[in-house]
C-alpha cells in the first residue's frame, strides 16, 4: 500500500505507538489503517480534533487463524478515564 493513501491520523497514531516501550514496533500507519478497514481495529479520537487519536485497539491475525488482542493503547493524557475498557468492549462485541 502506498503511504500517500493512508490518512494522516494513522501516521500520528503510528508515531505515538512507536514511543511506547511495551508495544511491539509493528505499528506502521499502513498496517494500522488496514486492520481498521478490515474491521479488526478500533480507534478513538479527541472529540474536537478528528486527527488526534487518543485510544486504539486491534485484533491481530495469528498463524492458526484465530485473532488475538495484540494492541490496546490509550494516549498518556487520557489514561485512567475508562477508554481502554471502551476500546476492549468494542473489539469483543
Sine and cosine of phi, psi and omega as CSV:
sin_phi,cos_phi,sin_psi,cos_psi,sin_omega,cos_omega
0.00,0.00,0.70,-0.71,0.01,-1.00
-0.95,0.30,0.74,-0.67,-0.03,-1.00
-0.86,0.51,-0.51,0.86,-0.02,-1.00
-0.92,0.40,-0.36,0.93,-0.02,-1.00
-0.98,0.20,-0.34,0.94,-0.09,-1.00
-0.99,0.15,0.81,-0.59,0.01,-1.00
-0.86,0.52,0.49,-0.87,-0.10,-0.99
-0.81,0.58,-0.67,0.74,-0.08,-1.00
-0.88,0.48,-0.43,0.90,0.02,-1.00
-0.96,0.28,-0.49,0.87,0.10,-0.99
-0.94,0.33,-0.65,0.76,0.06,-1.00
-0.87,0.49,-0.76,0.65,0.00,-1.00
-0.86,0.50,-0.71,0.70,0.00,-1.00
-0.84,0.54,-0.71,0.70,0.00,-1.00
-0.91,0.42,-0.62,0.79,0.03,-1.00
-0.92,0.40,-0.66,0.75,0.01,-1.00
-0.91,0.40,-0.59,0.81,-0.01,-1.00
-0.90,0.43,-0.38,0.92,0.00,-1.00
-0.99,0.13,-0.16,0.99,-0.02,-1.00
-1.00,0.05,0.84,-0.54,-0.07,-1.00
-0.91,0.41,-0.51,0.86,-0.11,-0.99
-1.00,-0.07,0.15,0.99,0.02,-1.00
-0.92,-0.39,0.78,-0.63,0.02,-1.00
-0.85,0.52,0.55,-0.83,-0.05,-1.00
-1.00,0.05,0.88,0.48,0.08,-1.00
-0.89,-0.46,0.35,0.94,-0.19,-0.98
-0.97,-0.25,0.82,0.58,0.08,-1.00
-0.96,0.27,0.38,-0.92,-0.13,-0.99
-0.85,0.53,-0.66,0.75,-0.03,-1.00
-0.91,0.42,-0.64,0.77,0.02,-1.00
-0.92,0.40,-0.70,0.72,0.02,-1.00
-0.88,0.47,-0.70,0.71,-0.02,-1.00
-0.90,0.44,-0.66,0.75,0.01,-1.00
-0.90,0.44,-0.68,0.73,0.06,-1.00
-0.84,0.54,-0.69,0.72,0.00,-1.00
-0.91,0.42,-0.71,0.70,0.01,-1.00
-0.89,0.46,-0.51,0.86,0.01,-1.00
-0.99,0.10,0.05,1.00,0.03,-1.00
0.98,0.20,0.32,0.95,-0.04,-1.00
-0.95,-0.30,0.13,0.99,-0.02,-1.00
-0.59,-0.80,0.44,-0.90,0.07,-1.00
-0.81,-0.58,0.71,-0.70,0.10,-0.99
-0.78,-0.63,0.69,-0.73,0.09,-1.00
-0.91,-0.41,0.64,-0.77,-0.01,-1.00
-0.89,-0.46,0.34,-0.94,0.08,-1.00
-0.87,0.49,0.74,-0.67,-0.13,-0.99
-0.83,0.55,-0.46,0.89,-0.04,-1.00
-1.00,-0.09,-0.24,0.97,-0.08,-1.00
-0.67,-0.74,0.97,-0.26,-0.08,-1.00
-0.93,0.36,-0.25,0.97,0.01,-1.00
-0.99,-0.13,0.32,0.95,-0.03,-1.00
-0.89,-0.46,0.99,0.13,-0.01,-1.00
-0.91,0.41,0.75,-0.66,-0.02,-1.00
-0.86,-0.50,-0.22,0.97,0.05,-1.00
-0.46,-0.89,0.54,-0.84,-0.06,-1.00
-0.45,-0.89,0.57,-0.82,0.13,-0.99
-0.51,-0.86,0.53,-0.85,-0.01,-1.00
-0.59,-0.81,0.54,-0.84,0.18,-0.98
-0.98,-0.20,0.85,-0.53,-0.06,-1.00
-0.98,-0.19,0.73,-0.69,0.08,-1.00
-0.88,0.48,0.67,-0.74,0.03,-1.00
-0.94,-0.35,0.16,-0.99,-0.08,-1.00
-0.90,0.44,-0.47,0.88,-0.05,-1.00
-1.00,-0.03,0.14,0.99,0.04,-1.00
1.00,-0.04,-0.16,0.99,0.06,-1.00
-0.98,0.18,0.21,-0.98,0.13,-0.99
-0.93,-0.37,0.66,-0.75,0.04,-1.00
-0.85,-0.53,0.59,-0.81,0.09,-1.00
-0.96,0.28,0.96,-0.27,-0.08,-1.00
-0.91,-0.41,-0.09,1.00,0.02,-1.00
-0.56,-0.83,0.77,-0.63,0.16,-0.99
-0.51,-0.86,0.93,-0.38,-0.16,-0.99
-0.66,-0.75,0.62,-0.78,0.14,-0.99
-0.76,-0.65,0.74,-0.67,0.02,-1.00
-0.85,0.53,0.71,-0.70,-0.14,-0.99
-0.71,0.71,-0.72,0.69,-0.03,-1.00
-0.90,0.44,-0.26,0.97,-0.07,-1.00
-0.94,-0.34,0.13,0.99,0.00,-1.00
-0.94,0.34,0.38,-0.92,-0.05,-1.00
0.90,0.43,0.51,0.86,0.02,-1.00
-0.88,-0.47,0.04,1.00,0.00,-1.00
1.00,0.00,0.03,1.00,-0.03,-1.00
-0.91,0.41,-0.60,0.80,0.01,-1.00
-0.88,0.48,-0.66,0.75,0.04,-1.00
-0.90,0.43,-0.63,0.78,0.02,-1.00
-0.90,0.43,-0.69,0.72,0.02,-1.00
-0.90,0.43,-0.72,0.69,0.01,-1.00
-0.86,0.52,-0.70,0.71,0.03,-1.00
-0.87,0.49,-0.66,0.75,0.00,-1.00
-0.92,0.40,-0.58,0.82,-0.01,-1.00
-0.95,0.30,-0.49,0.87,-0.12,-0.99
-0.98,-0.21,0.15,0.99,0.07,-1.00
-0.97,0.23,0.00,0.00,0.00,0.00
